Amino acid sequence: MKPPLLSATDISVTFGSGDARVRAVRDISLSVGDGESVGIVGESGSGKSTLARVLVGLESPEAGTVALRGRPIFSGSQAYPGASRREVQMVFQDPYTSLNPRMTALATVSEAVRFRRRCPRAEADGLALELLGNMGIGAQDARKKPRQLSGGQRQRVSVARALAVEPSVLVADEPTSAIDQSAQAQLLNLFNGLLRRGLAIVLISHSLAVIRYLSSRVYVMRDGAFVEHGPTERVFTDPQHEYTRMLIASIPSKALRAPEAGALAASRVP
């Protein structure tokens, strides 16, 4: 049987020591197939971002294994060695802090293009401008630094940088939480287009509307563990766990039906 594109098996992460030890992630397992969108939803502090960092190799689990196409991502202390490094990319929650403030949008994306293709700067700049254009960032804005761009533009630059290395999986950690409501729908439509083109996405959010709109399967996370998972529509229409039922009941039904700006704001888990 063909292994999943990306999988995590029995992942646990603990921070601190002694009486201050906190188990941020507890015995988590999940899988993502080629071109699939998998959602992870839960309250702030439930362990979602820690799990995201483990999936992309920024955090080492104390137990368990993350594998890309069946092969563990860690070789010694290095995650995603060799050519596999480009295959799993991350879009962070805060686009401002994840971008180099001294580099223009063009330079940021061009650098990633050169990493992938080993091409001359002029060629990389041309490809970067094309990629940014596909994200809705024109040539004039491409020559601006992060502080000169809106939150939505910065997040789209972050997505362009991630896509520049031609990944197989995009891990998006709360991608809509730090941008204004008018930019949220634009970003979701962008992700929807990427899914149609075959990119796999792990979408981490406390917005139930975002998860329902983009994900084919969903994992519900509480206190570092998954309490429920399954096809998205089944989980939303027939939740089995009391916590899932509580989350869904706390959101106005209108907010769960469409990824409109107002609905997104109303559908956030506390």
JOQUI-V710750 format. One line per field, one symbol per residue. phi: phi as a letter, one per 20 degrees, with the letter a starting at -180 (. if undefined). psi: psi as a letter, one per 20 degrees, with the letter a starting at -180 (. if undefined). burial: b if it has 9 or more other ideal C-beta (glycine too) atoms within 8 Angstrom, else e. A space follows every 50 residues. Layout:
# JOQUI-V710750
phi = ???
psi = ???
burial = ???
This chain:
# JOQUI-V710750
phi = .fffgcbcclfcccdnblfefcefcclecbbcegmedddccrfgneofff fgfffeneceffbncdcdlndgfedmeeelfmffgefcdcdefdfffedf fedfgfffffgfffffdldfgfffffffffffffendfffffeeegfedf ffffffffffffffelfecdedelfdfdcfffefffffffffffffeofe cdddadeffffffddeccdddblncedabrggffffebfeegfffffffe dggffeebefgffffedefg
psi = ppqqgpqpolpqppqarcijppnhpolpprqprpjqopqoqrrpjijghg gghghjjippqiqrppqokippipncipqmqchihihoqqprgohgiiqo iiqrgghghhghghggilrqggghgghghgghhhjjorhghhjqrgiiqr ghgghhggggggihjmrhppoooliihjqrhhighghhhghghhghjjpq poopqjohggghhiphqqppppljqpiqqapghghhhmphqhgghgghhi pphhiihqlqghhghijpp.
burial = eeebbbbbbbbbbbeeeeeebebbbbebbbbbeeebbbbbbbeeebbbbb bbbbbbbeeebeebbbbbeeeebbeeeebbeeebebbbbbbbeebbeebe eebbbbebbbbbbbbbbeeeeebbbebbbebbbebbbeeebbebbbeebe bbbbbbbbbbbbbbbebbbbbbbbbbbbbebebbbbbbebbbebbeeebb bbbbbbbbbbbbbbbebbbbbbebbbbbbeebeebbeebebebbbebbee beeebbeebebebbebbbbe
